Amino acid sequence: MNKKRKSWGVASLTIFLAALCVFLFSAYQLFMMLVPYYLGGKEYTEVKKVAVISEVAGEGMEQASTFKVDFEQLLQLNPDTIAWIRFDEPAIISYPVVKSKDNQEYLTKTFDANDNKLGAIFMDMNNHADFQDSNTFIYGHNMQVGGEMFSQLNSYADETFYKAHPYFYIYTPDGKVRTYEVFAAAVVKDTSEHYNIAYQTPEEFLAYLERCKSESNYQTGVIVNQDSKIVSLSTCTNINDDERFLLQGVLVNEE
């Protein structure tokens, strides 16, 4: 009987220690996964403290110009700075925009040049930094934890949310404020023609716009034409690896 009890005690202790090891290893893995999110989020909070001179009172086009950014400070921190993007809602989308010689660098490097899975919000390498292209692409990660970067861009998949918050704003070092009105929102393949960035003729660009509108989750009624200047915001869906959520807005005001 004693031998059985002793054997059972050893087995129980072995099981307990094994379970403890699994728990500690899992906790360590979770900790290591969350640390980059925490550090990256803290970093961007500090950038906002340094760069944002004045916040917005209220929301909407009439308040857009009350938001001020210190681009001199931003350019000292990172010479790749080309703009600041801001939404009324989701308000967490308020970040500096950078542009590199490629579309890889800022996938894993933050605005302050630290290696981090948050990366940065960045413009396509093939676009011009002055937002004068017919279609300017801006990319940002959809994080699985924390809601940073473009994680909440997917809110615009819902028509009700779009109707409540139809605008987003881009601020540039020349002091201009550009207001964009959302005209299309859709889940597309990463190889989709939605990612065409160059158009041979005005008619080709118009056909592109019509395709984006027709494949949108909802119809906005916003007018776009061959002379429009649009911005396309792209992020992952975190559902299928080859899918992206694409939100597109057309320039409706510049001051």
C-alpha positions in Angstrom: 0.0 0.0 0.0 2.8 2.4 0.9 4.5 1.7 -2.3 1.4 2.5 -4.3 0.9 5.8 -2.3 4.5 6.7 -2.9 4.2 5.9 -6.6 1.0 7.9 -6.9 2.7 10.9 -5.1 5.7 10.8 -7.4 3.3 10.7 -10.5 1.3 13.6 -9.1 4.3 15.7 -8.5 5.6 14.9 -12.0 2.3 15.9 -13.6 2.2 19.1 -11.5 5.8 20.1 -12.4 5.1 19.3 -16.1 1.9 21.4 -16.0 3.8 24.2 -14.2 6.5 24.2 -16.9 3.9 24.4 -19.6 2.2 27.3 -17.8 5.4 29.2 -17.3 6.5 28.6 -20.9 3.1 29.8 -22.2 3.2 32.8 -19.9 6.7 33.7 -21.2 5.6 33.4 -24.8 2.6 35.6 -24.1 4.8 38.1 -22.4 7.2 38.2 -25.3 4.3 38.6 -27.7 2.8 41.5 -25.8 6.0 43.5 -25.1 6.4 44.8 -28.7 2.8 46.0 -28.7 3.3 47.8 -25.4 6.7 49.4 -26.3 5.4 50.4 -29.8 2.2 51.9 -28.4 4.2 53.8 -25.8 6.6 55.1 -28.4 3.8 56.5 -30.6 2.1 58.1 -27.6 5.4 59.9 -27.0 5.6 61.0 -30.6 2.1 62.4 -30.4 3.0 64.3 -27.3 6.0 65.9 -29.0 4.4 66.6 -32.4 0.7 67.5 -31.8 0.6 71.2 -31.0 -3.2 71.4 -30.6 -6.0 68.8 -30.6 -9.4 69.1 -32.3 -12.4 70.5 -30.6 -15.3 68.5 -31.9 -15.2 66.7 -35.3 -15.8 67.2 -38.9 -14.5 69.3 -41.8 -14.9 72.6 -40.0 -12.6 71.5 -37.1 -9.9 69.9 -39.3 -7.7 73.0 -39.4 -7.7 73.4 -35.6 -5.5 70.3 -35.4 -1.8 71.4 -35.6 1.3 69.4 -36.1 4.9 70.4 -35.4 6.6 69.1 -38.5 9.9 70.6 -37.6 10.1 68.3 -34.6 8.9 65.3 -36.6 11.5 65.9 -39.3 14.2 66.1 -36.7 13.1 62.8 -35.3 12.7 61.2 -38.7 13.7 62.9 -42.0 11.4 60.4 -43.9 8.3 62.3 -42.5 6.0 63.4 -45.2 2.6 63.9 -43.5 0.3 63.2 -40.6 -3.0 61.3 -41.0 -5.9 61.7 -38.7 -9.5 60.4 -38.3 -12.2 61.8 -36.2 -13.2 58.2 -35.4 -11.5 55.9 -34.9 -9.6 58.6 -33.1 -6.7 56.3 -32.4 -5.8 56.6 -36.1 -3.6 59.7 -35.7 -0.1 59.1 -36.8 2.9 60.5 -38.7 3.3 59.2 -42.3 6.7 58.3 -43.7 8.1 57.3 -47.1 11.1 55.1 -47.8 13.0 53.9 -50.8 11.1 50.7 -50.6 7.9 49.2 -49.2 9.6 46.9 -46.8 11.6 49.1 -44.3 8.6 50.4 -42.3 6.8 47.1 -42.1 9.0 46.2 -39.1 10.5 49.6 -38.1 8.7 52.3 -36.1 8.7 56.0 -36.7 11.6 56.3 -34.3 13.6 53.6 -36.2 13.1 50.8 -33.6 12.6 47.3 -34.7 9.0 46.5 -33.8 6.1 44.6 -35.3 3.9 47.7 -35.2 6.0 49.3 -38.0 4.9 52.7 -39.2 2.2 54.2 -41.4 4.0 54.7 -44.8 3.3 55.9 -48.3 4.0 53.7 -51.3 7.5 54.1 -52.6 6.1 54.8 -56.1 4.0 57.8 -55.0 5.1 61.4 -54.8 5.2 62.9 -51.3 3.2 65.9 -52.3 -0.1 64.0 -52.7 -0.5 65.2 -56.2 -0.7 61.7 -57.8 -4.1 60.6 -59.0 -4.0 57.8 -56.4 -1.8 57.8 -53.3 -1.4 54.6 -51.4 -0.8 54.5 -47.6 -0.2 51.3 -45.7 -0.4 50.3 -42.0 -0.6 47.1 -40.0 -3.8 45.6 -38.6 -2.4 44.5 -35.2 -3.9 41.5 -33.4 -3.5 43.2 -30.0 -3.9 46.8 -28.9 -5.8 48.4 -31.8 -2.8 50.5 -32.9 -1.9 51.6 -36.4 -4.6 50.8 -39.0 -6.2 48.1 -36.8 -9.4 50.0 -36.6 -9.6 51.0 -40.2 -11.9 48.0 -40.7 -14.6 49.8 -38.8 -15.4 51.4 -42.2 -16.6 48.0 -43.5 -19.8 49.0 -41.9 -22.0 51.6 -43.7 -23.4 53.0 -40.5 -19.9 53.8 -39.2 -19.0 55.4 -42.5 -22.1 57.6 -42.5 -21.2 58.8 -39.0 -17.6 59.5 -39.9 -17.2 60.1 -43.7 -13.9 62.1 -43.6 -10.3 61.7 -42.8 -7.5 64.3 -42.9 -3.9 64.6 -44.1 -1.6 67.3 -42.8 1.7 68.1 -44.6 4.8 70.1 -43.8 3.8 72.9 -46.1 1.0 73.8 -43.7 -1.8 72.4 -45.9 -4.7 70.4 -44.6 -6.4 68.0 -47.0 -9.8 66.6 -46.3 -10.8 63.3 -48.0 -14.3 61.9 -48.1 -14.7 58.2 -48.2 -16.1 56.9 -51.4 -15.3 53.1 -51.3 -14.5 50.4 -48.8 -13.9 46.8 -49.6 -12.0 43.6 -48.9 -9.8 42.8 -51.9 -7.0 40.4 -52.8 -3.5 41.7 -52.4 -3.0 41.1 -56.2 -6.2 42.9 -57.1 -6.3 45.6 -59.8 -7.4 47.9 -56.9 -3.7 48.3 -56.2 -2.9 49.8 -59.7 -1.0 53.0 -59.0 -0.3 54.3 -62.6 -2.9 55.0 -65.3 -2.0 55.6 -69.0 -5.0 57.9 -69.7 -7.7 59.8 -67.8 -10.2 57.3 -69.1 -8.2 54.4 -67.6 -8.2 56.2 -64.2 -12.0 56.8 -64.5 -12.5 53.1 -65.2 -10.4 52.3 -62.1 -12.6 54.6 -60.0 -15.8 53.0 -61.3 -14.5 49.6 -60.5 -13.6 50.6 -56.9 -17.1 52.1 -56.4 -18.9 49.1 -57.9 -17.1 46.6 -55.6 -17.4 48.7 -52.5 -19.3 47.3 -49.5 -21.8 50.1 -49.9 -22.5 53.0 -52.3 -21.7 56.4 -50.9 -22.9 58.6 -53.7 -19.7 60.6 -53.5 -18.7 62.0 -56.8 -15.3 61.1 -58.3 -14.0 61.8 -61.8 -10.9 61.6 -63.9 -9.6 64.8 -62.3 -10.0 63.5 -58.8 -7.1 63.1 -56.3 -7.7 60.1 -54.1 -5.9 58.4 -51.2 -6.2 54.6 -50.7 -5.6 53.3 -47.2 -4.6 49.6 -47.0 -4.3 47.1 -44.2 -4.6 43.4 -43.6 -7.9 41.7 -42.6 -6.2 39.1 -40.3 -8.6 36.5 -41.8 -6.8 35.4 -45.0 -3.2 36.1 -45.7 -3.9 37.3 -49.3 -6.8 39.7 -48.3 -6.6 43.4 -47.6 -9.1 46.0 -46.4 -9.0 49.0 -48.7 -10.5 52.3 -47.7 -10.5 55.0 -50.3 -11.2 58.7 -50.0 -11.4 61.6 -52.5 -9.9 65.0 -51.9 -12.8 67.4 -51.2 -11.1 70.3 -49.6 -7.5 71.7 -49.3 -6.5 74.7 -47.3 
